[in-house]
Amino acid sequence: MAVNPIEMQKALGGVNYPASKKEIVDQASKHKAGQEVMKALDSLPDKEYESPAAINKEVGRGD
C-alpha cells in the first residue's frame, strides 16, 4: 500500500509513544487523515508501537 510518508507523519502528530493501534488510529482521525492513511492504519496489527518508524515499517509490509 503506497502511503505518502508526509501525510502519514501529519496524521501521527501528537501521538505519545509507545502507543496502541487504537490511540494511533484515533489521533489520525482527529487530524483528519486521508482515506489511504486511515486504511493503512486500520490494517495494522493490534499491538503497541514504539515510534512512527515502527508504524511506517509495518505499513510498508502491506505492500
C-alpha beads as a LAMMPS data file, in Angstrom:
LAMMPS data file: protein, C-alpha beads

63 atoms
62 bonds

1 atom types
1 bond types

-500.0 500.0 xlo xhi
-500.0 500.0 ylo yhi
-500.0 500.0 zlo zhi

Masses

1 110.0

Atoms # bond

1 1 1 0.000 0.000 0.000
2 1 1 1.670 3.216 -1.140
3 1 1 1.009 5.821 1.531
4 1 1 2.525 9.286 1.311
5 1 1 5.044 9.409 4.197
6 1 1 4.431 13.131 4.740
7 1 1 0.690 12.547 5.083
8 1 1 1.408 9.684 7.481
9 1 1 3.642 11.895 9.673
10 1 1 0.998 14.653 9.751
11 1 1 -1.609 12.091 10.800
12 1 1 0.617 10.814 13.615
13 1 1 1.439 14.234 15.044
14 1 1 0.913 14.381 18.791
15 1 1 0.938 10.633 19.414
16 1 1 2.712 9.714 22.658
17 1 1 4.795 6.561 22.214
18 1 1 4.585 3.752 22.929
19 1 1 1.064 3.853 21.545
20 1 1 -1.599 1.253 20.843
21 1 1 -3.178 0.819 17.437
22 1 1 -6.370 2.408 18.809
23 1 1 -4.503 5.506 20.035
24 1 1 -2.769 5.841 16.662
25 1 1 -5.991 5.466 14.653
26 1 1 -7.843 7.883 16.969
27 1 1 -5.107 10.517 16.616
28 1 1 -5.032 10.166 12.824
29 1 1 -8.804 10.576 12.765
30 1 1 -8.542 13.789 14.832
31 1 1 -6.016 15.082 12.303
32 1 1 -8.495 14.277 9.513
33 1 1 -6.047 11.895 7.844
34 1 1 -6.772 10.933 4.258
35 1 1 -8.565 7.756 3.283
36 1 1 -5.353 5.920 2.271
37 1 1 -3.624 6.745 5.568
38 1 1 -6.672 5.653 7.580
39 1 1 -6.946 2.429 5.573
40 1 1 -3.251 1.685 6.196
41 1 1 -3.551 2.383 9.922
42 1 1 -6.745 0.328 10.211
43 1 1 -4.868 -2.641 8.721
44 1 1 -2.081 -2.509 11.335
45 1 1 -1.763 -5.447 13.726
46 1 1 -3.300 -4.687 17.123
47 1 1 -0.190 -4.084 19.240
48 1 1 1.907 -1.333 20.825
49 1 1 4.131 0.751 18.549
50 1 1 7.335 2.307 19.870
51 1 1 7.739 5.058 17.260
52 1 1 6.476 6.475 13.959
53 1 1 9.244 4.467 12.259
54 1 1 7.747 1.248 13.663
55 1 1 4.373 2.196 12.198
56 1 1 5.882 3.049 8.805
57 1 1 7.745 -0.266 8.775
58 1 1 4.532 -2.190 9.499
59 1 1 2.583 -0.227 6.868
60 1 1 5.363 -0.980 4.358
61 1 1 4.857 -4.709 4.911
62 1 1 1.357 -4.410 3.495
63 1 1 2.723 -3.573 0.032

Bonds

1 1 1 2
2 1 2 3
3 1 3 4
4 1 4 5
5 1 5 6
6 1 6 7
7 1 7 8
8 1 8 9
9 1 9 10
10 1 10 11
11 1 11 12
12 1 12 13
13 1 13 14
14 1 14 15
15 1 15 16
16 1 16 17
17 1 17 18
18 1 18 19
19 1 19 20
20 1 20 21
21 1 21 22
22 1 22 23
23 1 23 24
24 1 24 25
25 1 25 26
26 1 26 27
27 1 27 28
28 1 28 29
29 1 29 30
30 1 30 31
31 1 31 32
32 1 32 33
33 1 33 34
34 1 34 35
35 1 35 36
36 1 36 37
37 1 37 38
38 1 38 39
39 1 39 40
40 1 40 41
41 1 41 42
42 1 42 43
43 1 43 44
44 1 44 45
45 1 45 46
46 1 46 47
47 1 47 48
48 1 48 49
49 1 49 50
50 1 50 51
51 1 51 52
52 1 52 53
53 1 53 54
54 1 54 55
55 1 55 56
56 1 56 57
57 1 57 58
58 1 58 59
59 1 59 60
60 1 60 61
61 1 61 62
62 1 62 63
